[in-house]
Amino acid sequence: MAREFHRADRVADAMRRELAQLIQHEVRDPRLGMVNVNDVEVNRDLATAKVFVTFVGEDDRNKIDISIEVLNKAAGFLRSQLARTIQMRSIPRLYFRYDETSVRGQALSALIEKAVNEDRKHQDDDSDSKED
């Protein structure tokens, strides 16, 4: 059976696309670097939306917190801009959150790669000792 797409899912997808463009072109704060909008979760009553973002090339937690603060302060402006492009009676309130899944994914990938390399090394050592 095909997955049903609820209205909140469609609204979240449209908001994700539009927010990516709006943040890039309309938010002019020097503290804000390159922003990736990873996901938007809109609650069922379409009153609030959590916007999950990452920052390109940024690892410093203090700078990330400042950037999230900048986005949350610009949320009202972004919401008004969304109202111009998305035809809805009411645009959900925006709450920006830092998405740590990509950072966790990179850390897990590094651990897996390290384990695989160590396993290969042990296999090579075992095969060398059997040849002697």
Salt bridges, closest charged atoms under 4 A:
ASP9 OD2 - ARG3 NH2 3.46
ASP13 OD1 - ARG16 NH2 2.83
ASP13 OD2 - ARG17 NH1 2.56
ASP29 OD2 - ARG31 NH2 2.89
ASP65 OD1 - ARG61 NE 3.32
GLU69 OE2 - LYS73 NZ 3.35
GLU100 OE2 - ARG61 NH1 3.07
GLU100 OE1 - ARG104 NH2 3.52
